[in-house]
Amino acid sequence: MKISADTESRIVKIDNAFILQRKEYFDEQEQNVETSFSFEEDADTTSMREAFVRLVYALAEHYGFTNDNYGEHNLDVNFNKKGRKVE
């Protein structure tokens, strides 16, 4: 899929989802595209983080950053790094 240089993206958070809104222009015609990444409304932050990670991967793929099974520079989004206390 060839992506137009005139592509816009917007992320909106609602109660139980992130919405990826895109305006794409093909052959001078504007198309609105929405993709929803939902999570459990009353869940802990794990469900929300998983939805956010799916959103980031979809956004990266949309802009042409695809996974290369043998490449050294693939996108890896996770929340497994411990923080540290700053004093």
Contacts in CASP RR format, 6 or more apart in sequence:
PFRMAT RR
TARGET T0000
AUTHOR 0000-0000-0000
METHOD contacts of the structure
MODEL  1
MKISADTESRIVKIDNAFILQRKEYFDEQEQNVETSFSFEEDADTTSMRE
AFVRLVYALAEHYGFTNDNYGEHNLDVNFNKKGRKVE
3 24 0 8 1.000
3 62 0 8 1.000
3 63 0 8 1.000
3 64 0 8 1.000
4 24 0 8 1.000
4 25 0 8 1.000
4 26 0 8 1.000
6 25 0 8 1.000
7 22 0 8 1.000
7 23 0 8 1.000
7 24 0 8 1.000
7 25 0 8 1.000
7 62 0 8 1.000
7 63 0 8 1.000
8 22 0 8 1.000
8 23 0 8 1.000
9 20 0 8 1.000
9 21 0 8 1.000
9 22 0 8 1.000
9 59 0 8 1.000
9 62 0 8 1.000
10 20 0 8 1.000
10 21 0 8 1.000
10 22 0 8 1.000
11 18 0 8 1.000
11 19 0 8 1.000
11 20 0 8 1.000
11 21 0 8 1.000
11 55 0 8 1.000
11 59 0 8 1.000
12 18 0 8 1.000
12 19 0 8 1.000
12 21 0 8 1.000
13 19 0 8 1.000
15 41 0 8 1.000
16 38 0 8 1.000
16 39 0 8 1.000
16 40 0 8 1.000
16 41 0 8 1.000
17 36 0 8 1.000
17 37 0 8 1.000
17 38 0 8 1.000
17 39 0 8 1.000
17 51 0 8 1.000
18 36 0 8 1.000
18 37 0 8 1.000
18 51 0 8 1.000
18 52 0 8 1.000
18 55 0 8 1.000
19 34 0 8 1.000
19 35 0 8 1.000
19 36 0 8 1.000
19 37 0 8 1.000
20 34 0 8 1.000
20 35 0 8 1.000
20 36 0 8 1.000
20 37 0 8 1.000
20 55 0 8 1.000
20 58 0 8 1.000
20 59 0 8 1.000
21 32 0 8 1.000
21 33 0 8 1.000
21 34 0 8 1.000
22 32 0 8 1.000
22 33 0 8 1.000
22 34 0 8 1.000
22 35 0 8 1.000
22 62 0 8 1.000
23 30 0 8 1.000
23 31 0 8 1.000
23 32 0 8 1.000
23 33 0 8 1.000
24 30 0 8 1.000
24 31 0 8 1.000
24 33 0 8 1.000
25 31 0 8 1.000
35 58 0 8 1.000
37 51 0 8 1.000
37 52 0 8 1.000
37 54 0 8 1.000
37 55 0 8 1.000
37 58 0 8 1.000
38 51 0 8 1.000
39 47 0 8 1.000
39 48 0 8 1.000
39 50 0 8 1.000
39 51 0 8 1.000
40 47 0 8 1.000
49 79 0 8 1.000
53 77 0 8 1.000
53 78 0 8 1.000
53 79 0 8 1.000
56 75 0 8 1.000
56 77 0 8 1.000
57 75 0 8 1.000
57 77 0 8 1.000
60 75 0 8 1.000
65 75 0 8 1.000
67 74 0 8 1.000
67 75 0 8 1.000
68 74 0 8 1.000
END
